[in-house]
């Protein structure tokens, strides 16, 4: 049994969070991961409070274990969803795409454990001061919105800067990555890409097959020009976006408009030409569809075996 | 021009290695190539410097916006 303050604080068995991914992380996937002993997370993405409420209620019918809601701070419905998680007494809230400072006091007051995703040491320190229970230090290896620092560089620096637990994210898809994260001082991990191939993940079959077929060099970051870089699997959409991004004649507005709706097209419609298939650099390690329980068990067993054997490396 | 503005300029110059003369009150952080991570880092420094705490929210677009925010906190 791997000891972690994250498990103790939230009341989960394994320190594995399933990342909140737009159009991917719904109640069904979240409940499956929570039932498997990790922490399943529903993505509130840009959805309104009615969608998120339905997902929370559905999740509660599928699991009696703790789960979380990921709040995307750039969402037009962020205020309403922020109030909703309080009404619904959601156990854990993770945040992305911004600083959650304004919302944190009310969440904490309501007994919600707040775990922001942070891309730098300064932001980690700020949210710790604001009462965060833990932080997720996410490196640029991850899929979707990315920062600049790598997981290898970011995690130990954040661990040194804060006293709350740190979860590592970005580039972790198996027990080796998880063990490495613990070596860097993390007390848990968040995985997104690995759960794309879970049986309980409701994305289009084309998406799953693309992830399973992906090689190490198949992801690309676009959108730096708009200030919100995003990592996705290369396809005609990503190529076209990259081309438009380089073209000074294309305005930022045109570029943003071209990207709008592409994640939904990938996840819901499986549009291999026009969809944005968000995935991390670790996609090549995802080899088959399997139940969330199996994913979590494999990761934990492998991680524990590696950590136990690590001492054997020291021979003198 | 006051002490707060000068300190902000100094912090930006330190962080980004740009010429102090190019930082004006009306400069936007976008034009200065100062992103949200840089702002978070700068604000930590400025908080220590002035012994205040600032809640960072959207709406800080220009250097003057940040000067105003800090002056409010110092006064408050």
Interface residues (C-beta under 8 A of the other chain):
Chain A: X98 X99 X101 X102 X119 X120 X121 X122 X123 X125 X126 X129 X147 X148 X227
Chain B: X30 X35 X36 X37 X40 X41 X43 X44 X53 X55 X56 X57 X58
